[in-house]
Amino acid sequence: MKKFLLSLAFFAPALMVWSQENNVIKLPTDKNGKIEFTEVADQEGIKADSLKKKAIVILNQWKNISDVKVEGNSVTANGFEDFIGGAKKQKMKMSYGLRVDFKDNRYKITFSKIEYTPYPDANNPTQMTTPAESWYGDYQLLIGKGKESSSKAKIYYHIFNTTSRDIEALKMQLIDAMGSTVPEGDDW
């Protein structure tokens, strides 16, 4: 057993480096191929309406969230995050739609409608918004052709890695602010 654990400790970092060097990242998609990050959280003993009211207060306090609306047992909003992306370290805005669905004792967070808009600068004077699925499709084609080490694939890898990291952090911030736990399964 010790030999197995030692070999695992030796090879695990090598596997992580191999994955990073090959610039391969997989984003979660729904059945239609749209990029969608979801998380289900539990909060025992709290009715759906109370959870919804708490989420509304929290989302209205976040500086990068706007258009918070109630739709039945759901709350929707729009948000954005700024980050540096691309070969020339272009400052970009990642915008997204946020939906939180509520049931007694639990809720489901969904981030979707992810788009990227570069901020204009001397090298890129236009602001063209691109859906994440468009760039992700291009990225998947490059990976399928074995070009994961190409400069374009590396740019996409950086953008999608940043997207994934930022959205995972936002999900956890909301779950922490709500005082919830994440169950092992996400059986909604």
Stockholm file with secondary structure:
# STOCKHOLM 1.0

chainA/1-188         MKKFLLSLAFFAPALMVWSQENNVIKLPTDKNGKIEFTEVADQEGIKADSLKKKAIVILNQWKNISDVKVEGNSVTANGFEDFIGGAKKQKMKMSYGLRVDFKDNRYKITFSKIEYTPYPDANNPTQMTTPAESWYGDYQLLIGKGKESSSKAKIYYHIFNTTSRDIEALKMQLIDAMGSTVPEGDDW
#=GR chainA/1-188 SS CHHHHHHHHHHHHHHHHHHHHTTCCCCCBCTTSCBCEEEEEECTTCCHHHHHHHHHHHHHHCTTEEEEEEETTEEEEEEEEEEEETTTTEEEEEEEEEEEEEETTEEEEEEEEEEEEECCCSSCCCCCCEEHHHHHHHHHHHHHTTCTTSHHHHHHHHHHHHHHHHHHHHHHHHHHHHTCBCCSSCCC
#=GC SS_cons         CHHHHHHHHHHHHHHHHHHHHTTCCCCCBCTTSCBCEEEEEECTTCCHHHHHHHHHHHHHHCTTEEEEEEETTEEEEEEEEEEEETTTTEEEEEEEEEEEEEETTEEEEEEEEEEEEECCCSSCCCCCCEEHHHHHHHHHHHHHTTCTTSHHHHHHHHHHHHHHHHHHHHHHHHHHHHTCBCCSSCCC
//
